[in-house]
Amino acid sequence: MNNNKEIFNVFFREKPAMMLVELKNAKSEIYASSLAKQIDCTYSHVVKILQHMEQAGLVNFEKQGRLKLLTLTKTGSEIAENIDNIRISL
């Protein structure tokens, strides 16, 4: 692990921070299952974190049939942008 990644993890819990960044940078529709694969995390852990993020007003779940599409709220987008900028500048 390089120093930049280590210092980033000092400031942010890696998985939740990367979930926001992945949602921000997603080129297509994204669901909890695909997000779990992208950040190498279990589905149940991702859903638990997403529920906290939803309560905090950072993400929205939009039901599409049996699937729930994930989208960032305006606040979630701003926070993800800031996290990504910090990650890039480290």
C-alpha positions as a printed Julia matrix, in Angstrom:
90×3 Matrix{Float64}:
   0.0    0.0     0.0
   1.41   3.37   -0.93
   1.62   6.31    1.47
  -1.1    8.33   -0.32
  -3.65   5.57    0.2
  -2.6    5.15    3.82
  -2.93   8.86    4.59
  -6.31   8.97    2.81
  -7.49   6.13    5.05
  -6.35   8.08    8.1
  -8.82  10.85    7.23
 -11.64   8.75    5.8
 -13.0    5.29    6.34
 -12.08   3.8     3.01
 -15.24   1.9     1.99
 -17.87   4.62    2.68
 -15.66   7.3     1.1
 -15.05   5.16   -1.99
 -18.77   4.36   -2.24
 -19.54   8.08   -2.6
 -16.71   8.57   -5.1
 -17.83   5.55   -7.17
 -21.41   6.85   -7.22
 -20.18  10.28   -8.29
 -18.02   8.85  -11.09
 -20.53   6.22  -12.29
 -21.03   6.37  -16.04
 -24.3    4.42  -15.92
 -27.0    3.37  -13.48
 -25.62   1.81  -10.32
 -27.09  -0.61   -7.8
 -25.9   -1.78   -4.38
 -24.75  -5.14   -5.79
 -22.58  -3.54   -8.49
 -21.25  -0.99   -5.99
 -20.25  -3.84   -3.65
 -18.23  -5.46   -6.45
 -16.55  -2.17   -7.41
 -15.27  -1.44   -3.91
 -14.61  -5.1    -3.0
 -17.09  -5.24   -0.14
 -19.94  -7.54    0.86
 -23.42  -6.64   -0.33
 -24.81  -6.57    3.22
 -22.07  -4.19    4.39
 -22.71  -1.87    1.44
 -26.46  -1.83    2.1
 -25.86  -1.03    5.79
 -23.59   1.92    4.9
 -26.04   3.09    2.21
 -28.88   3.11    4.75
 -26.84   5.42    6.99
 -26.04   7.61    3.99
 -29.72   7.75    3.05
 -30.65   8.84    6.59
 -27.96  11.53    6.36
 -29.46  12.77    3.09
 -26.51  11.76    0.89
 -28.06   9.08   -1.34
 -31.49   8.17   -2.71
 -32.85   4.71   -3.44
 -35.14   4.63   -6.45
 -37.05   1.37   -6.85
 -36.95  -0.06  -10.37
 -38.79  -3.34  -10.28
 -36.89  -5.56   -7.86
 -33.77  -3.4    -8.01
 -33.01  -0.16   -6.23
 -31.15   2.4    -8.3
 -28.7    4.53   -6.31
 -28.31   8.25   -6.86
 -26.48  10.94   -4.94
 -28.4   13.87   -3.53
 -27.06  17.39   -4.11
 -25.3   17.24   -0.71
 -24.01  13.74   -1.46
 -22.57  14.95   -4.78
 -20.82  17.88   -3.12
 -19.3   15.68   -0.43
 -18.23  13.06   -2.99
 -16.61  15.8    -5.1
 -14.67  17.06   -2.07
 -13.56  13.55   -1.07
 -12.44  12.83   -4.64
 -10.49  16.12   -4.81
  -8.72  15.31   -1.54
  -7.97  11.76   -2.75
  -6.52  13.12   -6.0
  -4.4   15.76   -4.24
  -2.88  13.22   -1.85
